[in-house]
């Protein structure tokens, strides 16, 4: 039954409007909370993925630094990697060994296979000739203020040059393969001197017995440091004008051949040795790795002299 509502004095029916409250109630429902929770979950997953990628990159960086050799800092018990610690040391200046090229440019190392020297180099084999060379190099070292860092000895194998650290000055940054400015200048000046002789050269790096904190098999060690220092010395000699053909071997011996065995951590044990070989010694060293000569004996032709080793 419809109500009979009369207007106030006008005779027209009164219209009653009913407003629905469903929209207002929907705005205060829990549907938006579900959407917001999904958004937060997706954001959390994104951050988790980014964190995993960053951790993976950090692990890769550690592997690269251990294999390539970053600057290292002595911290009491041993040497630690300073690149990851954010301490001193340049991440750009690494002095890479130059690539081989047939083009020779003025003022650059000889990267080609041919000898660019316009003069005929001489061979020094007698002790007197090697002593004269040693005195000339000692004069150069004295001019650079490194007379106390150089030791020269004439041996049966040739002229032995030791560029070693002292308690006051080092040839390289501590725990690094980056040479000091005076060491770099000295090697640059030795380049033209070694270019005047035909003698082959052995470049060997040595360290003291200070260990590294990380002693795992794949970690960076004194073996890698000594080798990188020898390679850095070779590069500086090339940059000074020494022909690439002058170097017969580059190696690192870590702390296996100390100058002071009774003090394995002495500064003098940290050194670069340049061995200027006589012609006979250079031939003997090259023969160790060259073709097998007729004087060699095959293993099959020899009878076993002792019980076989255990597997």
matplotlib code that plots the C-alpha trace (Angstrom):
import matplotlib.pyplot as plt

x = [0.0, 1.5, 1.4, -0.6, 1.6, 0.3, 2.4, 2.3, -0.5, 0.4, -1.4, 1.8, 3.1, 6.3, 9.3, 11.4, 15.0, 16.8, 20.7, 22.6, 25.6, 27.2, 30.0, 31.1, 31.1, 33.2, 35.9, 36.3, 36.5, 39.6, 40.2, 42.8, 44.7, 45.2, 46.4, 48.9, 50.2, 50.8, 52.7, 54.9, 55.6, 56.7, 58.9, 60.5, 61.2, 62.9, 65.1, 66.0, 67.1, 69.2, 70.9, 71.7, 73.2, 75.3, 76.6, 77.5, 79.3, 81.3, 82.4, 83.5, 85.4, 87.2, 88.2, 89.4, 91.5, 93.1, 94.0, 95.0, 96.6, 95.2, 97.1, 97.8, 98.3, 100.3, 98.1, 100.1, 99.5, 99.9, 98.9, 95.3, 93.5, 93.1, 91.0, 88.0, 88.8, 88.7, 92.1, 95.0, 96.1, 95.1, 92.5, 93.4, 97.2, 98.3, 101.0, 99.9, 102.4, 102.2, 100.8, 102.9, 102.9, 105.0, 104.8, 107.6, 107.0, 109.6, 109.6, 107.6, 108.8, 109.8, 106.8, 107.8, 109.7, 112.7, 115.5, 115.1, 118.7, 120.5, 123.9, 125.5, 125.2, 128.2, 128.5, 130.0, 131.4, 134.6, 134.6, 136.3, 133.6, 130.8, 132.5, 132.7, 128.9, 128.3, 130.2, 128.2, 124.9, 126.1, 126.7, 123.2, 121.7, 123.7, 122.3, 118.8, 119.5, 119.3, 123.0, 121.9, 119.3, 121.6, 124.0, 126.1, 128.1, 130.0, 129.5, 130.3, 126.8, 127.1, 126.4, 123.9, 122.0, 119.9, 117.4, 116.3, 114.3, 115.9, 114.4, 114.0, 112.8, 111.2, 111.4, 107.6, 104.6, 104.4, 102.5, 102.0, 103.4, 103.4, 107.0, 108.0, 108.7, 112.5, 112.5, 110.6, 113.0, 116.0, 114.6, 113.9, 117.5, 118.7, 116.7, 119.1, 122.1, 120.8, 120.0, 123.7, 124.6, 123.6, 123.5, 120.2, 118.5, 116.7, 114.2, 113.3, 111.1, 111.6, 109.6, 110.1, 108.4, 105.5, 102.4, 99.0, 95.9, 94.1, 96.1, 93.6, 95.1, 93.6, 94.3, 96.8, 100.2, 103.9, 104.2, 101.8, 103.3, 106.9, 105.9, 103.9, 106.8, 109.1, 106.7, 106.4, 110.2, 110.3, 107.7, 109.6, 112.8, 110.9, 109.4, 113.0, 114.1, 115.3, 114.4, 111.9, 114.4, 116.8, 114.6, 115.1, 112.9, 110.7, 109.8, 108.8, 110.4, 108.3, 110.4, 112.2, 115.6, 116.2, 119.4, 119.2, 118.0, 118.3, 115.9, 113.3, 111.3, 114.3, 113.8, 116.7, 114.9, 112.3, 114.0, 114.1, 117.1, 118.4, 120.8, 122.9, 123.9, 127.0, 126.5, 127.3, 124.9, 122.1, 122.5, 122.4, 119.2, 117.5, 118.5, 116.6, 113.3, 114.3, 114.3, 115.6, 119.2, 121.0, 122.5, 119.1, 117.9, 114.4, 112.6, 111.8, 115.5, 116.2, 115.6, 113.8, 116.3, 113.9, 110.4, 107.6, 105.9, 102.6, 99.6]
y = [0.0, 3.3, 6.1, 9.1, 12.0, 15.4, 18.4, 21.4, 23.4, 22.7, 19.4, 17.9, 14.5, 14.6, 12.7, 10.7, 10.0, 7.0, 7.1, 3.8, 3.4, 0.5, 2.6, 4.0, 0.6, -0.9, 1.8, 0.7, -3.0, -5.2, -5.5, -2.7, -4.4, -7.5, -5.5, -3.6, -6.8, -8.2, -5.0, -5.3, -8.9, -8.1, -5.3, -7.6, -10.1, -7.4, -6.3, -10.0, -10.5, -7.3, -8.4, -11.8, -10.2, -7.8, -10.7, -12.6, -9.7, -9.2, -12.9, -12.5, -9.3, -11.2, -14.0, -11.4, -9.6, -12.8, -13.9, -10.6, -9.2, -6.1, -3.8, -5.6, -4.2, -5.8, -5.9, -7.7, -11.3, -11.1, -9.3, -8.4, -7.2, -3.5, -3.0, -4.6, -2.7, 0.6, 1.8, 3.3, 2.2, 3.1, 0.9, 2.3, 2.5, -1.1, -0.8, -3.7, -5.5, -4.1, -6.2, -7.4, -5.3, -5.0, -1.2, 0.6, 4.2, 6.6, 6.7, 3.5, 0.0, -2.3, -4.6, -6.1, -9.3, -7.5, -5.7, -1.9, -1.0, 1.0, -0.1, -3.5, -4.5, -6.1, -9.3, -9.1, -12.4, -11.7, -10.7, -7.4, -6.5, -7.4, -5.4, -2.3, -2.7, -3.0, 0.2, 2.0, 0.8, 1.7, 5.3, 5.5, 4.2, 6.7, 9.5, 8.4, 8.2, 4.4, 3.4, 1.7, -0.3, -1.9, -4.8, -6.0, -9.3, -10.9, -14.6, -17.5, -17.1, -13.4, -10.1, -10.3, -7.1, -6.9, -4.1, -4.6, -2.8, -1.2, -0.3, 3.3, 2.8, 0.2, -0.6, -1.3, -0.2, -2.5, -5.7, -4.3, -4.8, -1.0, 0.3, 3.4, 6.5, 6.2, 2.5, 3.3, 6.0, 3.7, 0.9, 3.5, 4.5, 0.9, 0.2, 2.0, 0.5, -3.0, -2.2, -1.7, -5.3, -8.6, -10.5, -12.2, -11.3, -13.1, -11.1, -12.7, -11.4, -12.2, -11.4, -11.8, -14.5, -12.3, -14.6, -13.7, -14.0, -16.1, -19.3, -21.3, -22.9, -20.4, -17.3, -14.6, -15.3, -14.3, -16.4, -14.2, -11.0, -11.9, -12.8, -9.6, -7.5, -9.2, -8.6, -4.9, -4.6, -6.1, -3.6, -0.6, -1.8, -2.1, 1.4, 2.7, 1.3, -2.2, -4.5, -7.2, -9.9, -9.1, -10.9, -14.7, -15.5, -13.7, -15.6, -15.2, -17.2, -15.9, -16.2, -19.4, -17.7, -15.2, -13.1, -13.3, -16.8, -16.1, -13.1, -14.2, -10.9, -8.7, -5.8, -6.9, -10.2, -8.1, -7.5, -7.8, -9.5, -8.8, -11.5, -10.5, -13.9, -14.8, -16.3, -19.8, -19.5, -18.1, -21.1, -23.5, -21.9, -21.8, -25.5, -26.5, -25.7, -26.1, -29.2, -32.5, -33.0, -36.2, -36.4, -36.9, -40.3, -41.6, -42.8, -46.2, -47.0, -46.7, -49.5, -48.6, -48.0, -47.9, -49.2, -47.5, -44.6, -45.2, -44.1]
z = [0.0, -1.1, 1.4, 0.4, 1.1, 0.4, -0.3, 1.9, 0.5, -3.2, -3.9, -5.4, -4.1, -2.1, -3.7, -1.2, -2.5, -1.0, -1.3, -1.5, 0.8, -1.0, -2.6, 0.7, 2.3, -0.6, -0.1, 3.5, 2.6, 2.7, -1.1, -1.2, 1.5, -0.6, -3.5, -1.3, 0.2, -3.3, -4.2, -1.1, -1.8, -5.3, -4.0, -1.5, -4.2, -6.3, -3.4, -2.7, -6.4, -6.3, -3.1, -4.6, -7.7, -5.6, -3.5, -6.6, -8.1, -4.9, -4.9, -8.6, -7.7, -4.9, -7.4, -9.9, -7.3, -6.0, -9.5, -10.9, -7.7, -6.0, -3.7, -0.5, 3.0, 5.8, 8.9, 11.6, 11.0, 7.2, 4.1, 3.4, 0.2, 0.4, -2.8, -1.1, 2.1, 0.3, 1.4, -0.5, -3.9, -7.4, -9.2, -12.6, -12.7, -13.2, -15.8, -18.0, -20.1, -23.7, -26.4, -29.3, -32.4, -35.5, -35.3, -33.5, -32.4, -31.0, -27.2, -26.9, -26.0, -28.8, -29.3, -32.6, -33.3, -35.1, -33.4, -34.0, -32.8, -35.5, -34.1, -33.5, -29.9, -28.2, -26.2, -22.7, -21.6, -19.6, -15.9, -16.8, -19.3, -16.8, -14.1, -16.3, -16.9, -13.2, -12.4, -15.1, -13.6, -10.1, -11.3, -12.7, -9.4, -7.5, -9.7, -8.8, -5.1, -5.1, -4.5, -1.2, -3.1, -5.6, -5.2, -8.1, -8.3, -11.2, -11.2, -13.5, -15.0, -15.7, -13.9, -11.0, -10.3, -7.1, -6.8, -3.2, -0.5, 2.6, 5.9, 4.7, 1.1, -1.1, -4.7, -4.8, -2.8, 0.2, -0.9, -4.4, -7.9, -8.6, -8.6, -6.8, -8.9, -8.3, -9.2, -12.4, -13.4, -12.7, -14.9, -17.6, -17.6, -17.6, -20.7, -23.1, -21.4, -21.8, -25.4, -26.2, -25.3, -26.8, -23.5, -22.6, -19.4, -16.6, -14.6, -11.2, -8.5, -4.8, -1.6, 2.1, 4.1, 5.3, 4.7, 3.5, 5.6, 3.0, 2.7, 0.5, -2.6, -5.0, -3.0, -4.0, -2.5, -2.6, -5.7, -7.6, -6.1, -7.0, -10.5, -11.1, -9.8, -12.2, -15.1, -14.0, -14.0, -17.5, -18.7, -17.3, -19.0, -22.3, -21.8, -21.3, -24.7, -24.0, -26.9, -26.2, -27.4, -24.6, -22.0, -21.9, -18.9, -16.4, -13.2, -9.5, -6.7, -3.8, -0.5, -1.5, -2.1, 0.7, 0.8, 4.6, 5.4, 9.2, 8.9, 6.4, 6.7, 6.2, 3.7, 1.5, 0.7, -1.2, -4.5, -8.2, -9.7, -13.2, -14.3, -17.4, -18.8, -20.6, -24.0, -22.7, -19.8, -22.0, -24.3, -21.4, -20.0, -23.4, -23.9, -20.8, -22.6, -26.2, -28.4, -26.9, -27.9, -28.8, -25.3, -23.7, -22.5, -23.0, -19.9, -21.6, -22.1, -18.3, -15.8, -12.6, -9.8, -6.9, -5.9, -7.6, -5.9, -4.1, -6.1]

ax = plt.figure().add_subplot(projection="3d")
ax.plot(x, y, z, "-o")
ax.set_aspect("equal")
plt.show()
